[in-house]
Amino acid sequence: MAGRSWEPTRKGAKELNRFIRKGTTVYTIRKTAQRVAPYEDAELYAAHTFDWRSPITGNLMTGHLSAEGLLAQEGTVYEKKPDRREIGTPGPQVAGPSSQSVLDRLRAGDRAKAGRR
């Protein structure tokens, strides 16, 4: 993957803190539990934007996490968007009926009921 990445170490946390500015977006990769969701992609990415500064520590924050917290909680952080699906987008459609086939079945049932009357 092109671009910089930061590992969850003290050195990685220092380098990430030096890199980020207000409005900087970084990306993490999350693994999916395949036993729970076998139809889902094995890895999805999440975007984190550092958009406010903590009044207590003065560190830039993404949601409730500082750069150190993000590294500790999510693992490796990437500068460039990974070539995976984002965690918030809809998953792939697998083995689900199309809306047209459902409507056709419902209409066929209505015709059958009308013929019995």
Sequence and secondary structure as in RCSB ss.txt:
>XXXX:A:sequence
MAGRSWEPTRKGAKELNRFIRKGTTVYTIRKTAQRVAPYEDAELYAAHTFDWRSPITGNLMTGHLSAEGLLAQEG
TVYEKKPDRREIGTPGPQVAGPSSQSVLDRLRAGDRAKAGRR
>XXXX:A:secstr
  S EE SSHHHHHHHHHH  TTEEEEEEEE  TTT TTS SEEEEEEEE EE TTT  EEETTEEHHHHHHHH 
 EESS  SSEETTS     S   HHHHHHHHHHHHHHHHHH 
